[in-house]
Amino acid sequence: MNHHVTPHAGNQNEGTDERVQPQLQPKEIGKLRPNANPLIAHKFGADPYALVFNNRVYLYMTSDKLEYDSEGIAQKNSYSSINRITVISSNDLINWTDHGEIRVAGPEGAATWASQSWAPAAAHRKLDGQDCFFLYFANNASGIGVLSAPTPVGPWKDPIGKALVTRETPGVEDVTWLFDPAVLVDEDHQAYLYFGGGVPEGKSERPDTARVMRLGDDMITVTGKAKVIPAPFMFEDSGIHKHQHLYYYTYCSNFHEVTRAEGDPPPGEIAYMTSAQPMGPWTYQGTILQNPGHFFGIGGNNHHAIFQFADQWFIAYHAQTLCQAMDIPEGYRSTHINRIEYEETTGRIKEIQADYQGVSQLHSFDPYQAVSGATIGWSAGVSTLQLTSAEHGLALASDVVVSRLHVGSWIAISNVNFGEEGASGFAALISNQGDAATLELRLGREDGTRVGEITIPAASEAFQWKEQSTTITGAQGIHDLYIVLRASSEHSSAILLQEWKFKRL
């Protein structure tokens, strides 16, 4: 069944699709207050993988985007044109900063040899005393590539100019799908790559298409021969983590309607195996997360990553909750996070309950630091736009991601801590894209107590950036902060918000 895009669906794309415009009084959709799931509602993001660095968690996600036919009707997600990876990060798991997209594959990508980029995995290593970051991605199901960067958000380059894992890699000849990488850097600095999937004819119970192999010290080569992981009913989605000296290999079970014995993984669930060694032998333990359809009423594939952050353990996974809320249930996925817990005596993972509520905010938000305009807790009518420095008059070495607000749009930041004395001022770097407008700062709700406002004059030229400021009164303690754009006249307007910061009293 085809679905026309609803008027408020324009905030789901990165601001480059002008066919869809927000309505004048936009409504929040997908991520509804006070829920934490899905993590963001202004765009999609699938196949999440988590990297923790400097007290932030970075999530790398397949860049699902709405596909349309010639009449502008949203179609099923074909995955065939996805050649970028979306990156978001947070230090509190509620307010997420959009870092835009990594141009991975295709003529404009870092890996020009590749055609797609699906299901990323990321790792950090210190090499020659320098922080180095590595992004592993699937070129559809035909091979796995690697990019490297000096920071978690780039700039990314292809250090080898070809695929890292191919059909010629020792031990992978019989792997149906060469995709869905996961990576583990162990305490001894040895790194391992996990990947694979697919079900050969007649082998639903034991596909034997999961693999693990060692990475070289440089993180951009593989060494030795890939080893089979004998995962029962394996389908896709390799995951790996280590908890109290046990290695946990996690994966999605296949959807084949075949006879399953008691204890076998049901279709489309996250199952896991454990081992005392990173390459096995492995012992099957059971399933921990049912298919998204069980929790959210819309199924599809199941993809996850397990990570430790702030002394707690979490699982990131995707579900089609946002596209369902948009009335476009056509395979577009969004990332969610829930807590996971272990049985103390056995190390077994307790069954996970996925939900919209999600996790609790880890700590309050500091408004006295420079905050990216693309940092969002909840929103309505907001999109993000990735600007290149050369094209948009930005004196920066890399792309900048900004929020685009139309009249009536708002961004909410959860649990902002203004302190006992409170804030005295606010400044923001803004580019007006139309007529004069007013940026209001409110507490508690989009129509809550107003503590300050900035009058923004009409645009004189495209992408002219100005720092504008206002005094603040009445902002003490901890509140949800709302940044709201209002019209100064009957005319509509839009602004780009690059950065903002409060000043202490």
C-alpha positions as CSV (number, residue, x, y, z in Angstrom):
1,M,0.0,0.0,0.0
2,N,1.3,3.4,-0.9
3,H,1.1,6.4,1.4
4,H,1.2,10.1,0.6
5,V,3.6,12.0,2.9
6,T,1.8,13.9,5.6
7,P,2.3,17.6,5.9
8,H,4.5,17.4,9.0
9,A,6.8,14.7,7.5
10,G,9.2,17.3,6.3
11,N,11.2,17.2,9.6
12,Q,12.2,13.7,9.0
13,N,14.8,14.4,6.3
14,E,18.0,16.3,6.4
15,G,16.5,19.5,5.1
16,T,17.5,19.0,1.5
17,D,14.2,17.5,0.3
18,E,12.1,20.6,-0.5
19,R,9.0,18.6,-1.6
20,V,7.9,18.3,2.0
21,Q,7.3,21.5,4.0
22,P,6.3,21.6,7.7
23,Q,2.9,22.9,8.5
24,L,2.7,26.3,10.2
25,Q,1.9,24.8,13.6
26,P,4.0,21.7,13.6
27,K,3.4,18.9,16.0
28,E,5.9,16.6,17.7
29,I,5.8,13.2,16.1
30,G,7.6,9.9,16.9
31,K,9.5,10.9,20.0
32,L,6.8,12.2,22.3
33,R,7.5,13.9,25.6
34,P,8.7,12.6,28.1
35,N,9.7,9.4,26.2
36,A,13.3,8.8,25.3
37,N,12.5,6.5,22.3
38,P,13.0,6.8,19.4
39,L,16.2,8.8,20.1
40,I,15.5,11.4,17.4
41,A,12.4,12.3,15.4
42,H,13.8,14.6,12.7
43,K,15.4,11.8,10.7
44,F,15.7,8.1,10.5
45,G,18.7,5.9,11.5
46,A,19.0,2.2,11.4
47,D,21.4,-0.6,12.3
48,P,22.9,1.3,15.3
49,Y,26.5,0.7,16.5
50,A,27.8,2.5,19.6
51,L,31.2,3.9,20.3
52,V,32.0,5.5,23.7
53,F,34.7,8.1,23.8
54,N,35.4,11.0,26.2
55,N,32.2,10.5,28.2
56,R,30.0,10.6,25.1
57,V,28.3,7.8,23.2
58,Y,28.4,8.1,19.4
59,L,25.9,6.1,17.4
60,Y,26.6,5.3,13.8
61,M,23.5,4.3,11.8
62,T,22.5,3.4,8.3
63,S,21.0,6.5,6.7
64,D,17.5,5.4,5.9
65,K,15.7,8.1,3.8
66,L,12.3,8.3,2.3
67,E,12.1,7.1,-1.2
68,Y,9.4,8.4,-3.6
69,D,7.9,7.6,-6.9
70,S,7.4,10.1,-9.7
71,E,4.2,11.4,-8.1
72,G,5.8,12.0,-4.7
73,I,4.3,9.0,-3.0
74,A,6.5,7.4,-0.4
75,Q,7.6,3.9,-1.4
76,K,9.0,0.9,0.5
77,N,12.6,1.2,1.7
78,S,14.7,-0.5,-0.9
79,Y,18.1,0.2,0.8
80,S,19.6,0.3,-2.7
81,S,20.6,4.0,-2.7
82,I,21.9,4.2,0.9
83,N,25.6,5.3,0.7
84,R,26.0,7.4,3.8
85,I,26.2,6.8,7.6
86,T,24.4,9.0,10.1
87,V,26.2,10.0,13.3
88,I,24.6,11.3,16.5
89,S,26.0,11.6,20.0
90,S,25.0,12.3,23.6
91,N,26.4,12.4,27.1
92,D,23.0,11.9,28.8
93,L,21.1,9.6,26.4
94,I,18.1,12.0,26.0
95,N,19.5,15.1,24.3
96,W,21.2,14.0,21.0
97,T,23.5,16.1,18.8
98,D,23.2,15.4,15.1
99,H,26.6,15.3,13.4
100,G,25.2,14.8,10.0
101,E,26.2,12.1,7.6
102,I,29.5,10.5,6.6
103,R,29.8,10.3,2.8
104,V,30.9,6.7,2.6
105,A,30.3,5.2,-0.8
106,G,29.8,6.3,-4.4
107,P,31.6,8.9,-6.5
108,E,31.4,11.6,-3.8
109,G,32.2,9.2,-0.9
110,A,35.4,8.4,0.8
111,A,35.2,4.8,-0.6
112,T,34.6,5.4,-4.3
113,W,34.9,1.7,-5.0
114,A,31.8,1.0,-3.0
115,S,28.2,1.4,-4.0
116,Q,26.4,1.2,-0.6
117,S,27.1,1.6,3.1
118,W,25.0,-0.4,5.5
119,A,25.2,-1.4,9.1
120,P,28.3,0.3,10.4
121,A,30.6,-0.6,13.2
122,A,33.1,1.7,14.9
123,A,36.3,1.3,17.0
124,H,38.9,3.5,18.7
125,R,42.6,2.7,19.1
126,K,45.7,4.7,20.0
127,L,48.3,4.3,17.3
128,D,51.7,6.0,17.7
129,G,50.2,7.9,20.6
130,Q,47.4,9.4,18.5
131,D,43.7,8.7,18.8
132,C,42.5,6.9,15.7
133,F,38.9,5.9,14.8
134,F,37.8,3.3,12.4
135,L,34.5,2.8,10.7
136,Y,33.6,-0.6,9.2
137,F,30.7,-0.8,6.8
138,A,29.0,-3.2,4.5
139,N,29.1,-2.6,0.7
140,N,25.6,-4.2,0.4
141,A,26.2,-7.9,1.1
142,S,29.3,-8.3,-1.1
143,G,32.1,-7.1,1.2
144,I,33.2,-5.0,4.1
145,G,35.1,-1.7,3.9
146,V,36.9,0.5,6.4
147,L,37.4,4.2,6.9
148,S,39.6,6.0,9.3
149,A,39.5,9.4,11.0
150,P,41.3,11.4,13.8
151,T,38.0,12.1,15.6
152,P,34.7,10.2,16.1
153,V,33.0,12.5,13.6
154,G,35.8,12.7,10.9
155,P,37.1,13.8,8.6
156,W,37.0,10.2,7.2
157,K,39.2,8.7,4.5
158,D,39.6,5.3,2.9
159,P,43.1,4.2,4.0
160,I,43.3,1.1,1.7
161,G,41.3,2.1,-1.3
162,K,39.5,-1.2,-1.6
163,A,37.3,-3.6,0.5
164,L,38.8,-5.0,3.7
165,V,36.9,-8.3,3.5
166,T,36.0,-9.9,0.1
167,R,35.2,-13.3,-1.3
168,E,38.9,-13.9,-1.5
169,T,39.4,-13.5,2.2
170,P,40.5,-16.8,3.7
171,G,37.6,-18.6,5.4
172,V,34.7,-16.6,4.0
173,E,34.1,-18.4,0.7
174,D,30.8,-19.9,2.0
175,V,29.4,-16.8,3.6
176,T,26.1,-15.9,1.9
177,W,26.1,-12.3,3.0
178,L,29.4,-10.5,3.6
179,F,28.0,-7.7,5.8
180,D,26.9,-6.5,9.3
181,P,30.4,-6.0,10.9
182,A,31.0,-5.7,14.6
183,V,34.4,-5.0,16.1
184,L,36.0,-5.7,19.5
185,V,39.3,-4.2,20.8
186,D,40.3,-6.4,23.7
187,E,42.3,-5.4,26.8
188,D,45.5,-6.6,25.1
189,H,44.8,-4.3,22.2
190,Q,44.2,-7.2,19.8
191,A,41.1,-6.4,17.7
192,Y,38.6,-8.8,16.1
193,L,36.1,-8.4,13.3
194,Y,32.7,-10.2,13.4
195,F,30.5,-10.4,10.3
196,G,28.4,-12.5,8.0
197,G,24.8,-13.8,7.6
198,G,22.4,-15.5,5.3
199,V,20.9,-18.9,5.2
200,P,22.1,-21.5,2.6
201,E,19.4,-23.8,1.2
202,G,18.4,-26.4,3.7
203,K,20.5,-25.0,6.5
204,S,18.0,-23.0,8.5
205,E,19.1,-24.6,11.8
206,R,22.8,-24.2,11.3
207,P,23.6,-21.7,8.5
208,D,27.2,-21.4,9.7
209,T,27.5,-18.1,7.9
210,A,28.8,-16.1,11.0
211,R,32.5,-15.4,11.1
212,V,35.2,-13.9,13.3
213,M,38.8,-13.0,12.4
214,R,41.7,-11.0,13.8
215,L,42.4,-7.5,12.7
216,G,46.0,-6.4,12.2
217,D,47.6,-3.9,14.6
218,D,46.8,-1.2,12.1
219,M,43.1,-2.0,12.2
220,I,42.9,-1.8,8.4
221,T,44.1,-5.3,7.6
222,V,42.8,-8.8,8.5
223,T,45.1,-11.6,9.5
224,G,44.8,-15.3,9.4
225,K,41.7,-17.2,8.5
226,A,38.1,-16.3,9.4
227,K,36.6,-18.8,11.9
228,V,33.0,-20.1,11.8
229,I,30.7,-19.1,14.7
230,P,28.2,-21.9,14.9
231,A,25.2,-19.7,15.8
232,P,21.9,-21.6,15.7
233,F,19.4,-20.1,13.2
234,M,21.7,-17.3,12.3
235,F,20.4,-14.7,9.9
236,E,22.3,-11.4,10.2
237,D,23.4,-8.6,12.6
238,S,26.6,-9.6,14.4
239,G,27.2,-8.0,17.7
240,I,30.1,-8.4,20.2
241,H,30.8,-7.2,23.7
242,K,32.8,-8.3,26.8
243,H,31.3,-8.4,30.3
244,Q,33.3,-9.7,33.3
245,H,35.7,-11.9,31.3
246,L,33.0,-13.4,29.1
247,Y,32.6,-12.6,25.4
248,Y,29.1,-12.3,24.1
249,Y,28.3,-12.8,20.5
250,T,24.8,-11.6,19.7
251,Y,22.9,-11.9,16.4
252,C,19.5,-11.9,14.8
253,S,17.8,-15.2,14.3
254,N,16.4,-16.1,10.9
255,F,12.8,-15.7,9.9
256,H,12.4,-19.1,8.2
257,E,9.2,-20.9,9.2
258,V,10.8,-24.2,10.0
259,T,10.4,-26.6,12.9
260,R,12.2,-25.3,16.0
261,A,12.9,-27.3,19.1
262,E,12.3,-26.0,22.6
263,G,15.1,-23.6,23.3
264,D,15.7,-22.6,19.7
265,P,15.5,-18.9,18.9
266,P,12.1,-17.8,17.5
267,P,12.1,-15.9,14.2
268,G,13.7,-12.4,14.1
269,E,14.9,-12.2,17.7
270,I,18.2,-11.2,19.2
271,A,20.0,-14.4,20.3
272,Y,23.4,-14.8,21.9
273,M,26.3,-17.1,22.6
274,T,29.1,-16.8,25.1
275,S,32.8,-17.8,25.2
276,A,35.8,-17.5,27.4
277,Q,37.8,-16.5,24.3
278,P,37.0,-13.9,21.6
279,M,37.1,-16.5,18.8
280,G,35.3,-19.3,20.6
281,P,34.4,-22.0,21.3
282,W,30.9,-20.7,21.8
283,T,27.9,-21.8,23.9
284,Y,24.4,-20.9,22.8
285,Q,22.5,-19.2,25.6
286,G,19.1,-18.1,24.3
287,T,17.3,-14.9,23.1
288,I,17.2,-11.6,24.9
289,L,15.1,-9.2,22.7
290,Q,12.0,-10.1,20.8
291,N,11.2,-8.7,17.4
292,P,10.1,-5.1,17.3
293,G,6.7,-6.1,16.2
294,H,6.1,-7.7,19.7
295,F,6.6,-4.3,21.4
296,F,5.6,-1.7,18.8
297,G,3.1,-3.4,16.6
298,I,5.3,-3.1,13.5
299,G,7.9,-5.8,12.7
300,G,10.7,-5.9,10.2
301,N,14.3,-6.9,10.8
302,N,16.0,-6.7,14.1
303,H,19.4,-5.1,14.5
304,H,21.3,-4.1,17.7
305,A,24.5,-3.1,19.6
306,I,25.3,-3.6,23.3
307,F,27.5,-1.1,25.0
308,Q,28.6,0.1,28.5
309,F,28.2,3.8,29.3
310,A,28.5,5.5,32.7
311,D,28.8,2.2,34.5
312,Q,25.6,0.9,33.0
313,W,24.8,-1.5,30.1
314,F,22.5,-0.6,27.3
315,I,21.2,-2.0,24.0
316,A,20.6,0.1,21.0
317,Y,18.3,-1.4,18.4
318,H,16.0,-0.2,15.7
319,A,12.2,-0.2,15.1
320,Q,9.9,1.4,12.6
321,T,8.2,3.6,15.2
322,L,8.8,6.9,13.5
323,C,7.6,5.9,10.0
324,Q,4.6,4.3,11.6
325,A,3.8,7.6,13.4
326,M,4.1,9.3,10.1
327,D,1.7,6.8,8.5
328,I,4.4,5.6,6.2
329,P,5.0,2.0,7.5
330,E,7.3,1.1,4.7
331,G,10.5,-0.2,6.3
332,Y,12.2,3.1,7.5
333,R,13.9,2.5,10.9
334,S,14.7,4.5,13.9
335,T,17.1,3.8,16.8
336,H,16.0,3.2,20.4
337,I,17.9,2.4,23.6
338,N,16.9,0.4,26.7
339,R,18.8,-0.9,29.7
340,I,20.1,-4.4,29.9
341,E,20.9,-6.4,33.1
342,Y,22.9,-9.5,33.8
343,E,22.3,-12.3,36.3
344,E,25.0,-12.0,38.8
345,T,25.8,-15.7,39.3
346,T,25.6,-16.9,35.7
347,G,26.3,-13.9,33.6
348,R,23.2,-14.5,31.5
349,I,21.5,-11.5,30.0
350,K,18.0,-10.9,31.4
351,E,15.2,-10.6,28.8
352,I,15.0,-7.0,27.5
353,Q,11.7,-5.0,27.4
354,A,11.7,-2.6,24.5
355,D,9.4,0.4,24.9
356,Y,8.9,4.1,24.1
357,Q,9.8,5.2,27.6
358,G,13.4,4.2,27.1
359,V,16.2,5.1,29.6
360,S,16.4,7.8,32.2
361,Q,18.5,10.9,31.6
362,L,21.9,10.2,33.1
363,H,22.5,13.8,34.3
364,S,21.3,17.3,33.8
365,F,22.3,19.4,30.8
366,D,24.9,22.2,31.0
367,P,23.7,25.3,29.2
368,Y,26.9,27.3,29.9
369,Q,28.9,25.4,27.3
370,A,28.7,26.0,23.5
371,V,25.9,23.8,22.3
372,S,25.4,22.7,18.7
373,G,22.2,24.0,17.2
374,A,21.5,20.5,16.1
375,T,21.3,19.2,19.7
376,I,17.7,18.0,20.3
377,G,15.8,16.3,23.1
378,W,12.4,16.7,21.5
379,S,11.2,18.8,18.6
380,A,8.4,19.8,16.3
381,G,8.8,21.0,12.7
382,V,12.6,20.9,12.9
383,S,15.0,19.5,10.4
384,T,18.8,19.5,10.3
385,L,21.0,20.7,7.4
386,Q,24.6,19.7,6.8
387,L,26.5,22.8,5.5
388,T,29.9,22.7,3.9
389,S,32.3,25.5,4.9
390,A,33.2,26.4,1.3
391,E,29.6,26.7,0.1
392,H,28.0,28.5,3.0
393,G,30.5,31.0,4.3
394,L,31.6,29.1,7.3
395,A,35.2,29.7,8.4
396,L,35.6,26.1,9.6
397,A,37.6,23.1,8.4
398,S,34.7,20.7,8.3
399,D,31.0,20.5,7.7
400,V,28.6,22.1,10.2
401,V,25.2,20.6,11.1
402,V,22.5,23.2,12.0
403,S,18.9,23.0,12.9
404,R,16.3,24.6,10.6
405,L,13.3,26.1,12.4
406,H,10.2,27.4,10.7
407,V,7.5,29.5,12.3
408,G,6.0,27.5,15.2
409,S,8.9,25.1,15.3
410,W,10.6,24.3,18.6
411,I,13.5,22.4,20.0
412,A,13.3,21.1,23.6
413,I,16.4,20.3,25.7
414,S,15.7,18.1,28.7
415,N,16.6,18.9,32.3
416,V,18.7,22.0,31.7
417,N,20.6,23.0,34.9
418,F,20.7,26.8,35.1
419,G,22.0,26.6,38.7
420,E,20.8,28.4,41.9
421,E,21.9,31.8,40.7
422,G,20.6,31.3,37.2
423,A,21.5,32.7,33.8
424,S,21.9,36.4,32.8
425,G,22.2,36.1,29.1
426,F,21.9,34.0,25.9
427,A,23.7,34.2,22.6
428,A,23.1,32.2,19.4
429,L,24.7,32.1,16.0
430,I,21.8,32.4,13.6
431,S,21.2,32.8,9.8
432,N,17.8,34.1,8.9
433,Q,16.3,32.5,5.8
434,G,13.3,34.8,5.3
435,D,11.3,37.6,7.0
436,A,11.8,39.0,10.5
437,A,11.1,36.5,13.3
438,T,11.4,36.1,17.1
439,L,13.3,33.4,18.8
440,E,11.7,32.8,22.2
441,L,13.3,30.9,25.2
442,R,10.7,29.3,27.4
443,L,10.8,26.9,30.3
444,G,8.7,23.7,30.8
445,R,6.7,23.8,27.6
446,E,6.7,25.5,24.2
447,D,4.1,28.0,25.7
448,G,5.8,28.0,29.2
449,T,7.4,30.9,31.1
450,R,9.3,33.1,28.7
451,V,12.8,34.0,30.1
452,G,14.2,35.8,27.0
453,E,13.7,36.4,23.3
454,I,15.7,37.5,20.3
455,T,14.3,39.7,17.5
456,I,15.8,38.5,14.3
457,P,15.7,41.0,11.4
458,A,14.8,39.9,7.9
459,A,17.5,38.2,5.8
460,S,19.6,40.5,3.7
461,E,21.6,37.7,2.0
462,A,21.7,34.0,2.0
463,F,23.7,32.2,4.7
464,Q,24.7,35.4,6.5
465,W,25.6,34.4,10.0
466,K,25.2,36.7,13.0
467,E,25.6,36.2,16.7
468,Q,22.6,37.6,18.4
469,S,22.0,37.9,22.1
470,T,19.5,38.8,24.8
471,T,19.3,39.1,28.5
472,I,17.7,36.3,30.5
473,T,15.5,36.7,33.6
474,G,13.9,33.9,35.7
475,A,16.0,31.0,34.6
476,Q,17.2,29.2,37.7
477,G,17.2,25.6,38.8
478,I,16.5,22.7,36.4
479,H,14.0,23.0,33.7
480,D,13.3,21.7,30.2
481,L,14.3,24.5,27.8
482,Y,12.3,25.3,24.7
483,I,13.7,27.2,21.8
484,V,10.7,28.4,19.8
485,L,10.5,30.4,16.6
486,R,7.6,32.9,16.3
487,A,6.7,35.1,13.4
488,S,7.2,38.9,13.8
489,S,4.5,39.5,11.2
490,E,1.9,37.7,9.1
491,H,4.7,36.4,6.9
492,S,6.3,33.0,7.5
493,S,10.0,32.7,8.2
494,A,12.7,30.2,8.8
495,I,16.1,30.3,10.5
496,L,19.2,28.2,10.8
497,L,20.6,27.7,14.3
498,Q,24.3,26.9,14.4
499,E,25.2,27.2,18.0
500,W,24.0,28.7,21.3
501,K,25.1,29.3,24.9
502,F,23.8,30.8,28.1
503,K,25.8,33.2,30.3
504,R,25.9,32.8,34.1
505,L,24.5,35.5,36.3
